[in-house]
Amino acid sequence: MRRLDNKVAVITGGAGGIGTATAHLFAEQGAKVVLIDVDETALKEVASGIAKVAPEAQVAWLAVDLGDEASAKAVVGHALERFGRIDVLVNNAGLRSYEPLDGAKAETWDRLLSVNLLSYAYLVREALPALRKSGKGSIVNISSTHAFNPRAGMGQYDVTKAGIISLTKTLAFEEAERGVRVNAVCPGATLTPFHIRRFAADGKSENDLRNEQLNQNIQRRWADPREIAYPILWLASEEASFVTASVIMADGGTRV
Ligand SMILES: NC(=O)c1ccc[n+]([C@@H]2O[C@H](COP(=O)([O-])OP(=O)(O)OC[C@H]3O[C@@H](n4cnc5c(N)ncnc54)[C@H](O)[C@@H]3O)[C@@H](O)[C@H]2O)c1
């Protein structure tokens, strides 16, 4: 028996670094996976990458902009049409912005709040009937170590990540009686293609980053996306049946 056998999991941001690692791990553990992302080309690549290593895996995908409230209904409709149930929802899609608060633009605030926070709330609202029906529903919201350790220069992003913690706890309290667990994972620096591309612009290679001694955490390194996917898997699985309203820091021990 694998850890997610017979479960259907929706993963947003499924074409990104942490979403892809989570999708691979979930498929290896027996889940039917529904990948959601705005990037259709990347979604197809992730789905075919999983099929290569796990030909028996069942993977569906849908390209939508989660910043649009109507997408939440489309996502849930697609998952139910393809697999007939939803047991796990991993809210993971996210955008960054690098505007200091003294110059933060309204349009950036709107976009960050819509994608990073409201999309989580709308998708939960639409998926809850199916998650309740599952009897073992689990929501895993991906926040960030910077929900608790905010820094200069990324205030808009950090506010959305702090909001996700509040959303997680409120939802856990509201849904406990209906059997849906709700938890958050807070990654720290994780070496995803986004960061690899970002640092390539400064002339740093992926290898440079892997060998770098980070000051940000006590392990002094970047995480591999799979190191974030494992705590997500655990919270999604029934091994975490007594865990709800909780926040797991997967940040290598961030220094405040
Ligand atoms: N990588 C890190 O160091 C790190 C650290 C802390 C928290 N996180 C969080 O983990 C999550 C995943 O991060 P990642 O590093 O894998 O990022 P990523 O940029 O690789 O992936 C995010 C994915 O979300 C998708 N997305 C963005 N806007 C969307 C929209 N409007 N609709 C649908 N999809 C959309 C992107 O296309 C992308 O595939 C994010 O919420 C991020 O904030 C990451």
The ligand as a Gaussian input file, in Angstrom:
#p B3LYP/6-31G(d) Opt

LIG

0 1
 N       11.410000      28.413000      -4.090000
 C       11.493000      29.007000      -2.914000
 O       12.603000      29.378000      -2.470000
 C       10.267000      29.242000      -2.082000
 C       10.426000      29.655000      -0.749000
 C        9.301000      29.892000       0.024000
 C        8.037000      29.707000      -0.499000
 N        7.908000      29.300000      -1.803000
 C        6.545000      29.147000      -2.314000
 O        6.378000      27.860000      -2.859000
 C        5.452000      27.911000      -3.950000
 C        6.096000      27.307000      -5.179000
 O        7.294000      27.996000      -5.425000
 P        8.332000      27.600000      -6.575000
 O        9.651000      28.048000      -6.121000
 O        8.106000      26.217000      -7.017000
 O        7.889000      28.672000      -7.650000
 P        7.726000      28.597000      -9.227000
 O        7.727000      29.994000      -9.678000
 O        8.700000      27.622000      -9.773000
 O        6.277000      27.962000      -9.337000
 C        5.112000      28.664000      -9.137000
 C        4.142000      28.210000     -10.210000
 O        2.934000      28.943000     -10.045000
 C        2.468000      29.249000     -11.336000
 N        1.607000      30.412000     -11.330000
 C        1.972000      31.701000     -11.106000
 N        0.928000      32.500000     -11.263000
 C       -0.125000      31.719000     -11.589000
 C       -1.487000      31.989000     -11.896000
 N       -1.962000      33.230000     -11.913000
 N       -2.299000      30.960000     -12.185000
 C       -1.816000      29.689000     -12.199000
 N       -0.537000      29.380000     -11.919000
 C        0.293000      30.388000     -11.623000
 C        3.719000      29.528000     -12.151000
 O        3.480000      29.423000     -13.541000
 C        4.667000      28.486000     -11.620000
 O        4.659000      27.300000     -12.400000
 C        5.085000      29.368000      -4.137000
 O        3.872000      29.642000      -3.478000
 C        6.228000      30.103000      -3.456000
 O        5.839000      31.353000      -2.983000
 C        8.994000      29.060000      -2.603000

